[in-house]
Amino acid sequence: MHWRLQIAFVNILTAGLLLWTTHSLAAQPSRTVHSPEVMRLLAAAKEKGERELDIIWAEQSFGGSKGAKMFEETFNRFYGTDIRVNFTPGPSMPDVAGKVTQELAAGQKSSTDVLLGTETHFGSLMNREVLESYDYTKLSPRVTKGVVVPIGVEIATFVSGVTYNPNFLPRAEAPKKLEDVLNPKWKGKIVSTPYAAQFDRISLLPHWGPEKMKAFLAKFSNQIGGLMRCGESSRIVTGEFIMMVMDCGSYYVRLERARGAPLEHIIPEDGTTISFFYWGVPRNAVHPNLAKLFINMAMSEEGQKAVYKAYETDHYALPGSQSAAELSALKAKGIEPLRVDAQFVSKHPELRQLSEEFAKILRGNR
């Protein structure tokens, strides 16, 4: 009987020690050394009772609900917290930006604590006082002046080019330059977008220019067999078209390829541009401190891995980038991409008119 009591005592002691250890590990703060500004934001969030973060963007963006859960887990590991991320599937980026603008004008709190948009959307918001102006470089050495505007941070990049089906177009025969797509053998087998994606930006490259681009598009419009939006890549998978010129980014191809689609991507040597996804904090955000911490998390090494896992892209300029490799071959040839960020868009208001003119050329009589 005595030995049974001893075993029971050991089991109770072991269970108690395991419970204490598990609780202690869960309560341990992150071992990451944070900046004074991050520590201030953590303290401010605690003082204001900010324990939840509300985000709205399309289910197709950054992993949707699954991505939000992953960001929540990454956030809590990074800071040693237990905040909750509430994700609501929303409409397009311009529609969400419009909703936040209307809420601010009406004196209401923002529906989302973090606004997602591209350089086009953030460029149009630069001087409208919808998003909080904040020095994001105080958050971390990884958040440099080169990746921020006063109203947001470049979270990820995307490089547009040609999406094609290697089952119908071997990589060795894929066009290397935009001029190559004018080859008569591809007449009717190419698709483009109704909004002439990226051609306006490419036209601002030194070796192009708007007039040269108009002349090119006049010829190109006779080559294409139709127009479609970027999310309709199934028409390339089936072979209805063998390539899309220009597409909306290589990350689209990687997302589709992860689902088993036979797609490849190539960046034209004479039409290389880099565009950006931004996160910013609305001036009327309910949880502004957590929102800034959320952005800082996404720019960390761990956060960038989560961003890539969620959307098959990250920021090409950050150490450890998984998407930077797609530009390495071009840079080895001395090709420097045109960096189209929010400031670039803000400084070139003519982009809007060029986009409309180019789209009209592509649509033709369609």
C-alpha positions as CSV (number, residue, x, y, z in Angstrom):
1,M,0.0,0.0,0.0
2,H,2.9,2.3,0.8
3,W,4.4,2.1,-2.7
4,R,1.0,2.9,-4.2
5,L,0.9,6.1,-2.2
6,Q,4.4,7.0,-3.3
7,I,3.5,6.5,-7.0
8,A,0.3,8.5,-6.6
9,F,2.3,11.4,-5.0
10,V,4.8,11.4,-7.9
11,N,2.1,11.4,-10.5
12,I,0.4,14.4,-8.8
13,L,3.7,16.2,-8.5
14,T,4.5,15.6,-12.1
15,A,1.1,16.8,-13.3
16,G,1.4,19.9,-11.2
17,L,4.9,20.7,-12.5
18,L,3.7,20.2,-16.1
19,L,0.7,22.4,-15.6
20,W,2.9,25.2,-14.1
21,T,5.5,24.9,-16.9
22,T,2.9,25.1,-19.6
23,H,1.3,28.1,-18.0
24,S,4.6,29.8,-17.6
25,L,5.6,29.3,-21.2
26,A,2.3,30.7,-22.4
27,A,2.7,33.8,-20.3
28,Q,6.3,34.4,-21.4
29,P,6.7,37.6,-23.4
30,S,8.3,37.6,-26.8
31,R,12.1,37.3,-26.8
32,T,12.3,39.8,-29.7
33,V,14.0,43.1,-28.7
34,H,11.5,45.7,-29.6
35,S,12.1,49.4,-30.2
36,P,11.1,52.0,-27.6
37,E,8.2,53.1,-30.0
38,V,6.9,49.5,-30.1
39,M,7.0,49.3,-26.3
40,R,5.1,52.6,-26.1
41,L,2.4,51.3,-28.4
42,L,2.1,48.1,-26.5
43,A,1.7,50.1,-23.3
44,A,-0.8,52.4,-24.9
45,A,-2.8,49.5,-26.3
46,K,-3.0,48.0,-22.8
47,E,-4.0,51.3,-21.3
48,K,-6.7,51.9,-23.9
49,G,-8.1,48.3,-23.5
50,E,-7.3,47.4,-27.1
51,R,-7.5,43.6,-27.2
52,E,-9.0,43.1,-30.6
53,L,-8.1,44.2,-34.1
54,D,-10.8,44.6,-36.9
55,I,-9.7,44.1,-40.5
56,I,-11.7,44.2,-43.7
57,W,-10.6,43.1,-47.1
58,A,-11.6,40.7,-49.8
59,E,-11.5,37.0,-49.0
60,Q,-9.2,36.5,-52.0
61,S,-6.6,39.0,-50.5
62,F,-3.8,38.0,-48.2
63,G,-5.4,34.6,-47.4
64,G,-8.8,36.0,-46.3
65,S,-10.0,34.4,-43.1
66,K,-7.2,31.8,-43.0
67,G,-4.6,34.5,-43.5
68,A,-6.1,36.6,-40.7
69,K,-5.9,33.7,-38.3
70,M,-2.3,33.2,-39.3
71,F,-1.5,36.9,-38.8
72,E,-3.2,36.7,-35.4
73,E,-1.0,33.8,-34.3
74,T,2.1,35.5,-35.7
75,F,1.2,38.7,-33.9
76,N,0.8,37.0,-30.5
77,R,4.0,35.1,-30.8
78,F,5.9,38.2,-31.9
79,Y,4.7,40.3,-29.0
80,G,3.8,37.7,-26.3
81,T,0.2,38.9,-26.4
82,D,-3.2,37.2,-26.8
83,I,-5.1,39.7,-28.9
84,R,-7.8,38.6,-31.4
85,V,-8.0,39.5,-35.0
86,N,-11.6,39.9,-36.3
87,F,-11.7,39.4,-40.1
88,T,-14.7,40.5,-42.1
89,P,-14.7,39.6,-45.9
90,G,-15.2,42.8,-47.8
91,P,-15.6,44.3,-51.3
92,S,-12.8,45.6,-53.5
93,M,-10.0,47.8,-52.2
94,P,-11.4,51.0,-53.6
95,D,-14.8,50.3,-52.1
96,V,-13.3,49.7,-48.6
97,A,-11.3,52.9,-48.9
98,G,-14.5,54.7,-49.9
99,K,-16.4,53.3,-46.9
100,V,-13.6,54.4,-44.5
101,T,-13.7,57.9,-46.1
102,Q,-17.5,58.1,-45.7
103,E,-17.3,57.0,-42.1
104,L,-14.7,59.6,-41.3
105,A,-16.8,62.3,-42.9
106,A,-19.8,61.2,-40.9
107,G,-17.8,61.3,-37.6
108,Q,-18.1,57.5,-37.2
109,K,-15.4,55.0,-36.2
110,S,-13.7,53.1,-39.1
111,S,-15.0,49.6,-39.8
112,T,-11.4,48.5,-40.3
113,D,-8.3,49.2,-38.2
114,V,-6.0,48.5,-41.1
115,L,-6.7,49.7,-44.7
116,L,-5.3,47.5,-47.5
117,G,-4.6,49.1,-50.9
118,T,-2.2,49.2,-53.8
119,E,0.0,52.2,-54.8
120,T,-2.9,53.4,-56.9
121,H,-5.2,53.7,-53.9
122,F,-2.7,55.0,-51.5
123,G,-1.4,57.5,-54.1
124,S,-4.9,59.0,-54.3
125,L,-5.2,59.1,-50.5
126,M,-1.9,60.9,-50.0
127,N,-3.4,64.4,-49.4
128,R,-6.9,63.5,-48.3
129,E,-6.3,63.1,-44.5
130,V,-8.2,59.8,-44.4
131,L,-5.3,57.8,-43.1
132,E,-3.2,58.7,-40.1
133,S,0.1,60.4,-40.8
134,Y,2.8,58.6,-38.8
135,D,6.5,58.0,-38.8
136,Y,6.6,54.2,-39.3
137,T,10.4,54.2,-39.3
138,K,10.3,54.4,-35.5
139,L,8.9,50.9,-35.3
140,S,11.9,48.9,-36.5
141,P,15.2,49.1,-38.5
142,R,13.4,46.9,-41.1
143,V,10.9,49.7,-41.7
144,T,13.1,52.1,-43.6
145,K,12.3,55.4,-45.4
146,G,12.4,53.6,-48.7
147,V,9.4,51.4,-47.9
148,V,7.1,54.0,-46.3
149,V,4.9,57.0,-47.1
150,P,3.5,59.2,-44.3
151,I,0.2,57.3,-44.5
152,G,1.3,53.7,-44.8
153,V,3.9,51.0,-45.3
154,E,4.7,48.8,-48.3
155,I,3.9,45.3,-47.0
156,A,4.5,43.4,-50.2
157,T,5.4,43.9,-53.9
158,F,4.1,42.5,-57.1
159,V,5.7,42.4,-60.6
160,S,3.5,42.2,-63.6
161,G,4.3,40.4,-66.8
162,V,3.1,37.6,-69.1
163,T,1.1,34.7,-67.7
164,Y,1.2,31.7,-70.0
165,N,0.4,28.0,-70.2
166,P,3.5,25.9,-70.8
167,N,1.4,23.1,-72.1
168,F,0.7,25.2,-75.2
169,L,3.7,27.6,-75.1
170,P,7.1,26.1,-74.1
171,R,9.1,28.5,-71.9
172,A,11.9,28.7,-74.5
173,E,9.4,30.2,-76.9
174,A,7.8,32.6,-74.4
175,P,8.2,36.3,-75.3
176,K,11.2,38.0,-73.7
177,K,10.1,41.5,-74.7
178,L,6.8,43.2,-75.3
179,E,7.6,43.7,-78.9
180,D,7.8,39.8,-79.2
181,V,4.1,39.5,-78.6
182,L,3.4,41.1,-82.0
183,N,4.6,37.9,-83.7
184,P,1.8,36.9,-86.3
185,K,1.9,33.3,-85.1
186,W,0.2,34.3,-81.8
187,K,-2.6,36.4,-83.4
188,G,-5.9,35.6,-81.7
189,K,-4.2,33.5,-79.0
190,I,-3.4,36.4,-76.6
191,V,-5.7,38.0,-74.1
192,S,-5.3,41.3,-72.2
193,T,-7.3,43.2,-69.6
194,P,-10.1,45.6,-70.3
195,Y,-8.3,48.2,-68.1
196,A,-5.0,47.9,-69.9
197,A,-3.2,46.8,-66.8
198,Q,0.3,48.2,-66.4
199,F,0.7,49.7,-69.8
200,D,0.3,53.2,-68.4
201,R,3.2,52.6,-66.0
202,I,5.4,51.0,-68.7
203,S,4.8,54.0,-70.9
204,L,6.7,56.1,-68.4
205,L,9.9,54.1,-68.8
206,P,12.6,56.2,-70.6
207,H,12.7,53.9,-73.7
208,W,9.0,53.9,-74.1
209,G,7.0,57.1,-73.7
210,P,3.2,57.5,-74.1
211,E,3.2,58.0,-77.9
212,K,5.4,55.0,-78.6
213,M,3.1,53.0,-76.3
214,K,0.0,54.1,-78.2
215,A,1.6,53.0,-81.5
216,F,2.5,49.6,-79.9
217,L,-1.1,49.1,-78.5
218,A,-2.6,49.9,-81.8
219,K,-0.8,47.0,-83.3
220,F,-1.3,44.8,-80.2
221,S,-5.0,45.3,-80.2
222,N,-5.1,43.4,-83.5
223,Q,-3.2,40.5,-82.0
224,I,-5.4,39.9,-79.0
225,G,-8.3,37.5,-79.2
226,G,-10.2,38.9,-76.2
227,L,-10.2,40.8,-72.9
228,M,-10.6,39.4,-69.4
229,R,-10.0,40.3,-65.8
230,C,-7.0,39.0,-63.9
231,G,-9.0,36.5,-61.9
232,E,-10.1,34.5,-64.9
233,S,-6.9,32.5,-65.5
234,S,-9.0,29.3,-66.0
235,R,-9.3,30.5,-69.6
236,I,-5.5,30.2,-70.0
237,V,-5.5,26.9,-68.2
238,T,-8.0,25.4,-70.7
239,G,-6.1,26.7,-73.6
240,E,-8.7,29.2,-74.8
241,F,-5.8,31.7,-74.8
242,I,-2.1,30.7,-74.4
243,M,-0.9,33.9,-72.7
244,M,-2.1,37.1,-71.0
245,V,-0.3,40.4,-71.7
246,M,0.0,42.2,-69.3
247,D,-1.2,40.4,-66.1
248,C,-1.7,41.7,-62.6
249,G,1.3,40.2,-61.0
250,S,3.4,37.0,-60.7
251,Y,1.8,36.3,-57.3
252,Y,-1.4,35.5,-59.1
253,V,0.4,32.7,-61.0
254,R,2.0,31.3,-57.8
255,L,-1.4,31.2,-56.1
256,E,-2.9,29.4,-59.1
257,R,0.1,27.1,-59.4
258,A,-0.3,26.1,-55.7
259,R,-3.8,24.9,-56.6
260,G,-2.4,22.8,-59.5
261,A,-2.9,25.1,-62.4
262,P,-0.3,24.7,-65.3
263,L,0.8,28.4,-65.4
264,E,4.1,30.2,-65.7
265,H,5.1,33.8,-65.6
266,I,7.8,35.9,-67.4
267,I,8.7,39.5,-66.9
268,P,9.3,41.5,-70.2
269,E,12.8,42.9,-70.3
270,D,11.5,46.1,-71.8
271,G,8.5,46.5,-69.5
272,T,9.7,45.8,-65.9
273,T,7.8,47.6,-63.1
274,I,7.4,46.9,-59.4
275,S,4.2,47.8,-57.7
276,F,3.1,47.6,-54.0
277,F,0.5,46.5,-51.5
278,Y,0.2,49.0,-48.6
279,W,-1.3,48.8,-45.1
280,G,-2.2,52.0,-43.3
281,V,-4.2,53.1,-40.3
282,P,-7.4,55.1,-40.7
283,R,-7.6,58.3,-38.7
284,N,-10.8,57.1,-37.1
285,A,-9.5,53.6,-36.3
286,V,-10.9,52.0,-33.2
287,H,-7.7,50.3,-32.3
288,P,-4.9,52.5,-33.7
289,N,-2.1,51.3,-31.4
290,L,-2.7,47.6,-32.3
291,A,-3.0,48.5,-35.9
292,K,0.5,50.0,-36.0
293,L,1.9,47.0,-34.1
294,F,0.1,44.8,-36.7
295,I,2.0,46.6,-39.5
296,N,5.3,46.3,-37.7
297,M,4.7,42.6,-37.2
298,A,4.1,42.2,-40.9
299,M,7.4,43.8,-41.7
300,S,9.4,41.5,-39.3
301,E,11.2,38.4,-40.6
302,E,8.5,36.2,-39.2
303,G,5.7,38.5,-40.4
304,Q,7.1,38.5,-44.0
305,K,7.1,34.7,-44.0
306,A,3.4,34.8,-43.0
307,V,2.7,37.4,-45.7
308,Y,4.2,35.2,-48.3
309,K,2.4,32.1,-47.1
310,A,-0.9,34.0,-47.2
311,Y,-0.4,35.7,-50.6
312,E,2.6,34.2,-52.4
313,T,4.5,37.4,-52.2
314,D,6.5,39.6,-49.8
315,H,8.6,42.7,-50.0
316,Y,11.4,42.1,-52.5
317,A,13.8,44.6,-50.7
318,L,13.6,43.1,-47.2
319,P,16.3,40.6,-46.1
320,G,15.1,37.0,-46.6
321,S,12.6,37.9,-49.3
322,Q,11.2,34.8,-51.1
323,S,10.0,36.9,-54.1
324,A,13.2,38.8,-54.8
325,A,14.6,35.9,-56.9
326,E,12.3,36.6,-59.8
327,L,14.1,39.9,-60.4
328,S,17.6,38.6,-60.0
329,A,18.0,37.5,-63.6
330,L,16.9,40.8,-65.0
331,K,19.1,42.8,-62.6
332,A,22.0,40.6,-63.7
333,K,21.4,41.9,-67.2
334,G,21.5,45.5,-65.9
335,I,17.7,45.9,-66.2
336,E,16.4,48.2,-63.4
337,P,12.7,48.0,-62.8
338,L,10.6,51.1,-62.6
339,R,9.5,51.5,-59.0
340,V,5.8,52.5,-59.0
341,D,5.0,53.4,-55.4
342,A,2.3,55.7,-53.9
343,Q,4.5,58.8,-54.2
344,F,5.1,58.0,-57.9
345,V,1.4,57.7,-58.6
346,S,0.8,61.0,-56.7
347,K,3.4,62.8,-58.7
348,H,2.1,61.4,-62.0
349,P,-1.6,62.3,-62.2
350,E,-1.4,61.7,-66.0
351,L,-1.4,58.0,-65.3
352,R,-5.2,58.0,-65.0
353,Q,-5.8,59.6,-68.4
354,L,-3.1,57.3,-70.0
355,S,-4.9,54.3,-68.5
356,E,-8.2,55.4,-70.0
357,E,-6.7,56.1,-73.4
358,F,-4.8,52.8,-73.6
359,A,-7.9,50.8,-72.4
360,K,-9.9,52.4,-75.2
361,I,-7.3,51.3,-77.8
362,L,-7.4,47.8,-76.5
363,R,-11.1,47.6,-76.4
364,G,-11.4,48.9,-80.0
365,N,-14.7,47.7,-81.4
366,R,-15.0,44.9,-78.9
